[in-house]
Amino acid sequence: MSSDLAAVGELIAFGLNPRTMPGRDPQYAELVGRYSADPDFRSDVQDVAAGQGLTVLDCSPLYGLALTSSGPRSPYHMTLDQYASMKTDERHMNALVFLAIATACYPTPESLEAVDGPLPSVSVQLVVRLVQRIAARIREQSGESDPPVDEPQLEPMYRMVLRWRDTDTTGDDRSNPRVLTGMVRRALKWLAANGLAEEVATAKDTYRMRSRFRLHVVDALGDIGDSLAAIRDLAADRA
């Protein structure tokens, strides 16, 4: 390698702490500039990241080095089971919640592709209403028919959503992550804790999504593209 290995490691370390911003750290900003200007340095960063099980999504003066897991064998790969301990139906609900957040932020393929588009903001209640709308649309399409007796896993998703309680609180008033509102709130807080969103101080339970979130949604399209398209169609305003 032709570049300074220490600098390569420092930039990757910054990227692994997505709450750090180049605009707030001169050293980070310098390394981001070097990544853009020096092809050898850029190649070395990408190679070292790949060796650690990471893929470089982008490197920007605005949000820094954006990294993601390179696949299931990566030590950085995360599953829903690692996100939280949950039963099968809870995993399905949480997956739906994250898809609903992505749909609320990017309701069309064009909005997801807009590199310079405005940063979207979503509230807990907006996502809860979106999930409920999705369930209602599925009910309209499927009617009241039951799944085959020998395939209970085919129970229509709307039944699972509609039987889920919307709100509840635990004894100390913390949001219960096993009700829909609590699931959405936990998901948005997790995104904020991982540098993909930031809480809006002037609006309760509202989060502004950062550019990194769009990059991660785009990167995941190979796995979630069909599901995201289906959710978008169900959530579309047809009034």
N, C-alpha and C positions, 0 to 999 in steps of 0.2 A: 504494500500500500504506500502511496506517495504522500499522503497527508498525515497530519498529526493525530495519532490514535487517541490521545487524551481529549482532543477537541471533538473527535467523532463520538467518543463515549459521553462527553458532556452534553452534546446536542441530543443524543438519544435519551439521556437521563432527564433532560428538560421535557422531551416529548412524552415521557412516561408519567410526568406530573402535569396533566392537562389543565390544571387550575393556574399554572404559571403562564404569564403572557409576555411576549417579547417587548411590548411597550412598557412593561414594568420592571424589566431586568436588562440592563445594557449588555451584559455578557451574552444573554440569550439572543438579543437582537443582532449582535455581531455575528454569532454563529449562523443564524438564519440568513443573514446577508451573504455569508461565505458559502452556504449551501446553494444559494441562487447563482452566485457569480463564479464558483469554482467547480467545473464538471468532475474533476478528480475527487474532490472532497465529497461532492454529492454522491458519486458512485460508491465511495468508501462507506458513507453513512448507510446507504441502502444495503450494501453487502453485509455490514456488521449487524444491522437490524434483522436482515433475513436469517442470519446465523443464530439469532436469538429467538426466532419464531415470530418475527414482526414484519409487517408490510408498511411502507411509507405511503400514506394516502396523499399527502401534500405537505408543503412547507411554505408558510406565508408569514409576512411581517405582522399580519393582524392576529393570527391565532397560533403561530409557531409550527412545530413539527407535529403533524397528526399521524398517529400510528394505530394499527389494528392487528389483531392476531392473524397469523398467516394460515390458520386452519386448526382442526381438532387436536393435532399433535403438539401444537404450540403450548408452552407453559403459561401463556397469557390467554389461552382460549377459555371462555366462560360459558357455562350453561345456565339455564333457568334454575336448576337445582342448587347451583352455587350462589345465585342471586338471593334465594331464600328457600328455606325448607318448606315444601308444600306437597299436597296430594295431587293426583293426576288432574282432577278437574280444576284445581287452582292453577296448575301450570298452563292449562288451556286458557283460562281467564286472563292470566298475566300476559301471555303471549298476545292475546287479543287486545289488551290494554296498550301494549307497546305499538302494535300495528295501528290502533286508533290514534295514538299520539302522533305517529308519523303521518297519518291521513289528515289530521287536523292541521298539521304544519304545512303539508305539501299535498293539497287535494287533487292536483293534476300532475301528470308526468312533466309538463312544462315548468311548473313551479319548483319541482325538485331539481330540474336541470339549470335553473337560473342561478348562476354563480354569483352574480351581483345583486340578487334580489334582496328585499328587506328581510331582516331577521324576524321570523314569526313568533308570536306569543300565544300561549294557550293557558287556560285556567283548568283547574280540577273539574269544575262543573261542566265546562264545555266538553271535555273528554268523556265524562260520565253520560251526558246527553247524547253524544255521538255513538257510544256503545249501545245505548238504549234504542237509538234510531236504527242501528244495524240489526239489532235483534228483531225489531218490529218489521223491518223489510224482509228478513228471512222468514218470519211467520207468514207474511203476506204471500210469499212465493211458494212456501212448502205446505201451507194449510195446517190442519191439525192432525195429519197422519202420524202414526207411531212408527218408530224404526222396526226393522225385522226383529222378531223375538230372539233369534240366534245371533244377532249382531247389535247388542245394546250400546256398543260404542258409537253407533250411528245416530244416537239421539240428537235431534236437531239442536244446533248451537243456541238458537233463541231460547229453548227451554232452560238451558243451563244459565243463560244470562238473566232471564226473567225471574228465575227462582232465587237469584242471588240478591241478598239485601243491599240496598243502595247506601245506607248510612247506619252508623252505630259508633259508639265510643267505648273504650275500655274504662276500667274503674278510675284511672287517673287522667281521663279526658284525652289521652293520646288517640290518634286515629287508628281504628282497627284495620289491619291489612287484609283481613279476611272478609271484608265487605267491599263493594265496588268502589265507593268513594275513597276508602282507605287504600285500595290497590293502586288507584290512579295517583293519589297523593304520594305513596311510597315510590312509584315509578318516576315521577317528576323530581322528587327529592334525590333519588339515586342518580338521575341524569345530571342534576346540578352538582352533586358531590363528585362526579367523575368528569367535570369540566365540559359537559355537553349542553348545559343550560344554566341560567342564573335566575334567581328569584327576583321578581319585580317588587321592590319595597313599597311602592304606592298602591299596589292592588293585591288583595288577599288571595292566596292560593294560585297565583299567576306566575308563569315562568316564561322568560324570553329564551328561545333556543339559540345556541351559538352555531357558528358556521361549521364547527366540527360535527355537529349532529347530522347536518345534511350530508357531509362526506361519508359518515358511517352508514347512513341509510342507502346512499348510492352504492357503497361497497357491498352491502348486504343484498342487493337486488337479485343476485344470482340464486340466493336461497329463499328470499321472501317476495320476489317480484310478483309471482302469480297471486299470492295471498294478499299483497298490498293492493294489486289491481282489483281484486274481488271486493275488498273492504271499501276501496274508493267508490266502486260502483254502487254498493249498498248504501254508502253514506251520502251519495250525491243528492243535492237539493233539487227535487223534481217539482217543486211548486210552480 
